[in-house]
């Protein structure tokens, strides 16, 4: 007798039938979304140096950005109106804040090169591939190292480190050092 793989009988997800859920909204009028997509995002993601003008650009589109800190070239922000950045934060080159839901950074937070903050995903167990979103919060003095990934709903406690290329999700206690995929606590700061 030959075993039948149940996944071979039906497609795992019906992408042709996917629709945005009625409860989700981008959080800004279409004209602001279009202006951001056509003008704001390309400028922000450019290789041009400079923090002050990047802060002004983000604030113009609704982000709340604190004093001090640095914003490096090639930063990507999906929806600036859903972004809060505390004082003296560093946002490294090629950081991607994919904020379908709010992202909040405390004071003195460092997001190193290529870090990816993902607030939205799809339900891989659902045939309808439904959208799932959850905010990300990073408390004061935390460091998200280069190429690290934070999953939707992640809360990083004050002073914690998510190490190089780590993939973290859920509640991260204050002051811990996490590495790996999935990220595991390897020490204290």
C-alpha positions as CSV (number, residue, x, y, z in Angstrom):
1,X,0.0,0.0,0.0
2,X,1.3,3.4,-1.0
3,X,1.0,6.2,1.6
4,X,-0.7,9.3,0.2
5,X,0.6,12.7,1.2
6,X,-2.4,14.8,2.2
7,X,-0.6,17.9,1.0
8,X,-0.5,16.6,-2.5
9,X,-4.3,16.5,-2.7
10,X,-5.0,20.2,-2.2
11,X,-2.7,23.3,-2.5
12,X,-1.3,24.3,0.9
13,X,-2.4,27.9,0.4
14,X,-4.8,29.4,-2.2
15,X,-2.9,32.5,-3.1
16,X,-5.4,33.3,-5.9
17,X,-8.2,33.7,-3.3
18,X,-6.1,35.8,-0.8
19,X,-7.7,39.1,0.2
20,X,-6.6,41.7,2.8
21,X,-8.6,41.2,5.9
22,X,-11.3,43.8,6.5
23,X,-9.9,44.7,10.0
24,X,-6.5,45.7,8.6
25,X,-5.7,49.2,7.3
26,X,-2.4,50.9,6.3
27,X,-3.2,53.7,8.8
28,X,-3.0,56.6,6.4
29,X,-4.9,58.1,3.5
30,X,-4.1,56.8,0.0
31,X,-2.5,60.2,-1.0
32,X,0.0,59.9,1.9
33,X,0.7,56.3,1.1
34,X,1.4,57.2,-2.5
35,X,3.6,60.2,-1.7
36,X,5.6,58.0,0.7
37,X,6.0,55.2,-1.9
38,X,6.9,57.5,-4.7
39,X,9.0,60.2,-2.9
40,X,9.7,59.5,0.7
41,X,10.8,55.9,0.7
42,X,13.2,56.2,-2.3
43,X,14.8,59.2,-0.6
44,X,15.1,57.5,2.8
45,X,16.5,54.3,1.2
46,X,19.1,56.2,-0.9
47,X,22.9,56.1,-0.4
48,X,23.0,59.8,0.3
49,X,24.6,60.5,3.7
50,X,22.9,62.5,6.5
51,X,20.9,62.0,9.6
52,X,19.1,65.3,10.0
53,X,17.3,65.3,6.7
54,X,16.3,61.7,7.2
55,X,14.7,62.6,10.6
56,X,12.8,65.5,9.0
57,X,11.6,63.2,6.2
58,X,10.3,60.6,8.6
59,X,8.7,63.2,10.8
60,X,7.0,64.8,7.8
61,X,5.3,61.4,7.2
62,X,4.2,61.0,10.8
63,X,7.1,59.2,12.5
64,X,7.9,60.3,16.0
65,X,11.7,60.5,16.2
66,X,13.6,61.6,19.4
67,X,16.7,63.7,19.6
68,X,20.3,62.7,18.9
69,X,21.3,59.4,17.3
70,X,22.1,58.5,13.7
71,X,20.1,57.2,10.7
72,X,22.3,55.6,8.1
73,X,21.7,55.2,4.4
74,X,19.4,52.6,2.8
75,X,17.0,52.5,5.7
76,X,13.6,51.1,4.7
77,X,10.4,51.9,6.6
78,X,7.1,50.5,5.4
79,X,4.8,53.0,7.2
80,X,6.5,55.9,9.0
81,X,3.3,56.9,10.7
82,X,3.6,53.6,12.6
83,X,7.1,54.3,13.9
84,X,8.3,55.7,17.2
85,X,12.0,56.1,17.8
86,X,13.4,57.3,21.2
87,X,16.3,59.6,21.9
88,X,19.9,58.8,20.7
89,X,19.0,55.7,18.7
90,X,21.1,54.4,15.9
91,X,19.5,52.9,12.8
92,X,22.2,51.2,10.7
93,X,22.6,50.8,7.0
94,X,20.0,48.6,5.2
95,X,17.8,48.2,8.3
96,X,14.3,47.2,7.2
97,X,11.4,48.2,9.5
98,X,8.5,46.3,7.9
99,X,5.9,47.8,10.1
100,X,2.4,46.7,9.1
101,X,1.8,47.2,12.8
102,X,3.4,49.7,15.2
103,X,7.2,49.6,15.9
104,X,8.4,51.3,19.0
105,X,12.1,51.8,20.0
106,X,13.1,53.1,23.4
107,X,16.0,55.4,24.1
108,X,19.6,54.4,23.0
109,X,18.4,51.5,20.9
110,X,20.8,50.3,18.2
111,X,19.6,48.5,15.1
112,X,22.7,47.3,13.3
113,X,23.2,46.8,9.6
114,X,20.6,44.7,7.8
115,X,18.4,44.1,10.9
116,X,14.9,43.2,9.9
117,X,11.9,44.0,12.1
118,X,8.8,42.1,10.7
119,X,5.4,42.9,12.1
120,X,3.4,40.9,9.6
121,X,3.2,37.4,8.4
122,X,0.7,34.9,7.0
123,X,-0.9,31.9,8.8
124,X,0.9,29.0,7.1
125,X,-1.7,26.6,8.6
126,X,-4.5,28.3,6.8
127,X,-5.6,27.5,3.3
128,X,-6.6,31.2,3.0
129,X,-3.1,32.4,4.0
130,X,-4.6,35.0,6.3
131,X,-2.6,38.0,7.3
132,X,-1.4,38.1,10.9
133,X,0.1,41.3,12.3
134,X,1.5,42.2,15.8
135,X,3.6,45.2,17.0
136,X,7.3,45.1,17.9
137,X,8.6,46.9,21.0
138,X,12.3,47.4,21.8
139,X,13.0,48.9,25.2
140,X,15.8,51.3,26.2
141,X,19.5,50.3,25.7
142,X,18.8,47.2,23.6
143,X,20.9,46.2,20.7
144,X,19.7,44.3,17.7
145,X,22.8,43.2,15.9
146,X,23.6,43.0,12.2
147,X,21.2,40.8,10.1
148,X,19.1,39.9,13.2
149,X,15.4,39.3,12.6
150,X,12.6,40.1,15.0
151,X,9.3,38.3,14.4
152,X,5.8,39.9,14.8
153,X,4.9,40.5,18.4
154,X,8.5,40.5,19.7
155,X,9.2,42.6,22.8
156,X,12.8,43.1,23.6
157,X,13.6,44.0,27.2
158,X,15.8,46.9,28.3
159,X,19.5,46.3,27.8
160,X,19.1,43.0,25.9
161,X,21.2,42.0,22.8
162,X,19.8,40.0,19.9
163,X,23.1,38.8,18.3
164,X,24.4,38.6,14.8
165,X,21.9,37.0,12.4
166,X,19.7,35.7,15.3
167,X,16.0,35.1,14.8
168,X,14.0,36.2,17.8
169,X,10.3,36.1,18.7
170,X,8.2,36.5,21.8
171,X,9.1,38.2,25.1
172,X,12.8,38.7,25.6
173,X,13.8,39.4,29.2
174,X,15.7,42.5,30.1
175,X,19.5,42.3,30.0
176,X,19.9,39.0,28.2
177,X,22.1,38.1,25.3
178,X,20.4,35.9,22.6
179,X,22.0,34.2,19.6
180,X,21.0,31.6,17.0
181,X,18.0,30.5,15.1
182,X,15.8,30.2,17.0
183,X,17.4,32.7,19.3
184,X,18.3,31.3,22.7
185,X,19.7,33.0,25.8
186,X,23.4,32.5,26.0
187,X,24.3,35.0,28.8
188,X,23.6,38.2,30.5
189,X,24.8,41.7,29.6
